[in-house]
Amino acid sequence: MPATQDEIRGAAHGTAPTPLSVLDLVTVGAGRTATQALATGVDIARLAENRGYHRYWVAEHHSMPGVASSSPAVILAHLAAHTNRIRLGSGGVMLPNHAPLVIAEQFGTLEALAPHRVDLGLGRAPGTDGATAAALRRSDRLNEGADDFPQQLAELTRFLDDDFPDGHPYSRIHAVPGPVQATSPGGVQDPHRPPVWLLGSSGFSARLAGALGLPFAFAHHFSAQNTIPALDLYRESFRPSEVLSEPYALIGVSALATDDDGTEARRQVLAAALNMVRLRTGRPGLVPTPEEAEAYQFNEMERDFIDSWNSNVIHGTADEVRSGLDDLQKRTGADELMLTANAHTGEIRLRSYELIADAYGMPKG
């Protein structure tokens, strides 16, 4: 049973004018461990639930020392055991990296663990470099996976709905947990399945999400120049479906608030940007400390990248961040803002989400 429109749109528990959510990259800072990063993820999810954030998503990345979210389904299962209300999901699972049946089984399991609060966000990029993608897929034909995305999506949806037609090679294969349990003799399984979201940083997924009448999440945090064109394309392409009667667009936003006058936010943002410089130049590592970033000698090309990158990071005091978020929402018309806080330590990230909640007057648990 596909998700209902009310489940996708939902009513956030907070009082922000536009629903606020969390995208967690489960970042690992220099001198920190993956165990600490994952524990921080639990703390952030609990805080988000208590303060009225709408959902908490994790993103699939591979072969990046500073990102501990290579296995979203495992992390989400852990979070399901530590939360009660907040929606949990993938932002996203990279569909070409996996067999559709495997994803249907994983998210059917998550749905059984946390009924009616799981989102399945799907992307078509590998979430890593070409060599790692080839190792994941056991193939060096990487473009083939991206080009086949609509077919892979259709296959995954049929596994989720358990509705391959008679005569199809997969008609006798069932994703379990899933709807087949409800139709088996004596079955009482809830046939509901997680809502599917399409994620993107360009026009391809925007157009596909619109044509299929699915909710769309755009990666504004690393493709800001494409945000408005992609959202326009999504809305122009949208066709009502059994899931949505009108478009629903979420955008991911880098946002960091600190307790002081914004000085610490600027230091943390510089460190996160240095981490991105290293990633983009084939030198991925742990998120550096602000001290390391301040001492780093940026060349002219790196400085230009830093300035461009940080121009799209909303950071400063809590009030400054709120003002920036409100302005971004007005410019894009986004139905939901999903905030990702990039900083060296989990404590800074956790505090940022709390300060932003305070700025919006969101409830305190």
C-alpha positions, 0 to 999 in steps of 0.5 A: 500500500503506497504512502498517503499524501498526509504521511508525506506532507505530515504536520511537523511537531514544531512551530516553524513556518515551514517544516524543518528536518535533519540530514545527517552525514554522520561526519567523523572529525580528526581525533574522533571515532566512527563510534562517537559519530554514530552516537552523536547521530542518536543524540541528534535524532532524539533532539530532533524528535523532542524539538519538533523537527519533522524527519531525520535522514542519513545519506549513503557515502562510500570510501570517505574517512570523514563520513560514517554513513556507508550503510543507511539501513543499518543506521536507521534500524539503530535509530528506530530503536532509540526514537518513537515519533520522528520520521526516519529515512534515507537521503538517500540510498543510491539505487544503482549501487544495489539490487532493487530486491535488496532495498525492498527487503531492507526498507520492508524490515525498517517499516516493520521496526518503525511502522509508518515513519520510514522514508525511502529516498533514492538517488542515482549517483554512486555516492563515491568515486568511480573506482569505489562505485565499480567495486560496489557494483562489481562492474565498471559500466557505471553509466549503465546504472545511472541510465537504467535508473527509471527501470530500476525504480520501476522494479523496486516499486513493484517489489515494494508493492508485490505486484509483478504481473503474472508471467513476469520472471519475478512474479513469484518473488516476494520482498519480505517483510512486505505485502505478501505476508498480509495476503498469506493465509492467516496474515495480519501484516500491515501492507503499508510500505515506505513512501518513495522520494526521488533525490537529485542535484540536477534536472533528471530526477526533478523531471522524473519525480514530477512525471511520477507524482512523487515527492522530490528532494533537491541537494541545494547544499552542494548544487545551489546554482541548480536549485530554482531551475530544478524545482521549476522543472519538477513543478512544471513536470508534475502529474498528480498520482495516488501519492500526491495531488500536488508537488512537494519539494524539500531542499537540503541546506547547510546551516550552522548556528553557534552560541557566540557572535558567529565567530565559531560558526565561521571557524567550523564552516572553514574547516568543513570547506577544507574537508570538501577541498580535499575530497574534490581533489582526491584527498578525502580524510577526517573533518579537520579541526578549525585550528588546522583550517586556519593554519592551512595555506589555501592556493588561489583556486582553493580560496575561490572554491572556499568562497563559492562553497561557503556562500551557500552555507547559512551560518552565524548566530541563531537569529542570523541562521533563521533569517537566512533560512526564511529568505531561502524558503521564500526564494525557492518556495520549498515545502520543507527545509532539511538542515545539515550541520557540518562541523568538526565535533558532534557537540557543535552540530548538536548545539546548532540544531538546538539553537535553530529550534530555539530561534523558531520557538519550537517546543522543548520536548 
